[in-house]
Amino acid sequence: MKKTVFSFLFFFMLLSGAKVAVAQSFNGGLIAGATFCQVDGDRYAGYNQLGFTAGPYVNLPVGAHFSVQMELKYSLLGAHSSIKEVTEYNLNPYSLRLHYVEIPLMLRYDLGYFRVGGRSLDFITLEAGVSLDFRMRATEDVNADYQVTTSRWNFFSATGNVGLHFAFNDHLGMGARFMYSVAPIRFTGNPGWFYNQYYNKVLQITLTYNINSPVR
């Protein structure tokens, strides 16, 4: 955990240094928000596990409307049984919490090329990319039996991301992303390729604060 905290601090110092040294090229800021999660491969369904995500980012424009963004985030993901699954389907109450350090690399395109009623749509940005995910800790609670099950879940996985971002002004914005594992988070030992794996499936809603010039 100390190494994780140090990594966040080191990354943020680099972000601050980038702001001073190359303020005309780089943008940087903070991102934080909620995650609504489930795990494909288990017996439970629905985005019932509420978590959160937070961390710094740096953004580098690479064209008139394109930019590349790198983030370093702590994210709480997992799965949770619903009342219907417990009462109607007779499944055990279940909760899974997966703690990750994520490093997303996103290609972003703002819609400034387009105009509606004479107004540029540069405040809307489309984004897509991949995240390298490092599992820090995992816990499971099955029918009130709480266990630390970190070793059952893969230390490394990867996630595909697609999203949309709206800039309210030069500093504040709001984003939404859909995230799905492109590398499994766990192998179950069951026969068959797809049925032998678990995958994170996440909806993410975030607020962003841009420290430097506006990121669209």
TAVENFEN-V639657 format. One record per residue. N is the residue number from 0. OMEGA is omega as a letter, one per 30 degrees, with the letter a starting at -180 (* if undefined). NEAR is the number of other ideal C-beta (glycine too) atoms within 12 Angstrom. Layout:
# TAVENFEN-V639657
<<N;OMEGA;NEAR> <N;OMEGA;NEAR>>
This chain:
# TAVENFEN-V639657
<<0;l;12> <1;l;9> <2;l;12> <3;l;23> <4;l;16> <5;l;14> <6;l;23> <7;a;26> <8;a;17> <9;l;16> <10;a;27> <11;l;26> <12;l;18> <13;l;22> <14;a;34> <15;l;22> <16;l;16> <17;l;26> <18;a;24> <19;a;16> <20;a;14> <21;a;20> <22;a;17> <23;a;13> <24;a;19> <25;l;30> <26;l;35> <27;l;39> <28;a;36> <29;l;31> <30;l;42> <31;l;26> <32;a;32> <33;l;26> <34;l;39> <35;a;30> <36;l;40> <37;l;37> <38;l;38> <39;a;26> <40;l;28> <41;a;33> <42;a;23> <43;a;32> <44;l;22> <45;l;24> <46;a;27> <47;l;28> <48;l;35> <49;l;24> <50;l;35> <51;l;27> <52;a;41> <53;l;29> <54;l;36> <55;l;36> <56;l;45> <57;a;38> <58;a;41> <59;l;25> <60;l;27> <61;l;17> <62;a;14> <63;a;14> <64;a;21> <65;l;23> <66;l;35> <67;a;25> <68;l;44> <69;a;31> <70;l;44> <71;a;37> <72;l;44> <73;a;33> <74;l;43> <75;a;34> <76;l;46> <77;a;40> <78;a;44> <79;l;33> <80;l;31> <81;l;22> <82;a;14> <83;a;14> <84;a;22> <85;a;20> <86;a;12> <87;a;10> <88;l;17> <89;l;12> <90;l;21> <91;l;19> <92;a;24> <93;l;32> <94;l;33> <95;l;40> <96;l;32> <97;a;44> <98;a;30> <99;l;43> <100;a;34> <101;l;45> <102;l;31> <103;l;41> <104;a;26> <105;l;38> <106;a;26> <107;l;41> <108;l;30> <109;a;32> <110;a;25> <111;l;25> <112;a;17> <113;l;17> <114;l;13> <115;a;13> <116;a;7> <117;a;7> <118;l;12> <119;l;18> <120;a;22> <121;l;26> <122;l;25> <123;a;29> <124;l;35> <125;a;29> <126;l;41> <127;a;25> <128;a;29> <129;l;25> <130;l;40> <131;a;26> <132;a;39> <133;a;29> <134;a;38> <135;a;27> <136;l;25> <137;l;32> <138;l;26> <139;l;33> <140;a;22> <141;l;22> <142;l;15> <143;l;11> <144;a;14> <145;l;16> <146;l;18> <147;a;18> <148;a;22> <149;a;21> <150;l;14> <151;a;21> <152;a;37> <153;l;25> <154;a;21> <155;l;21> <156;l;35> <157;a;27> <158;l;42> <159;a;27> <160;l;40> <161;a;27> <162;a;36> <163;a;27> <164;l;41> <165;l;26> <166;l;32> <167;l;19> <168;a;15> <169;a;19> <170;a;19> <171;l;22> <172;l;37> <173;a;25> <174;l;41> <175;l;27> <176;l;40> <177;a;24> <178;l;44> <179;a;29> <180;l;36> <181;l;21> <182;a;24> <183;l;27> <184;l;39> <185;l;33> <186;a;21> <187;a;23> <188;l;12> <189;l;14> <190;a;10> <191;a;11> <192;a;11> <193;a;14> <194;l;17> <195;a;15> <196;l;26> <197;a;36> <198;l;34> <199;l;47> <200;a;32> <201;l;45> <202;a;29> <203;l;43> <204;a;28> <205;l;37> <206;l;25> <207;l;43> <208;a;28> <209;a;33> <210;a;27> <211;l;28> <212;a;21> <213;l;27> <214;a;39> <215;*;35>>
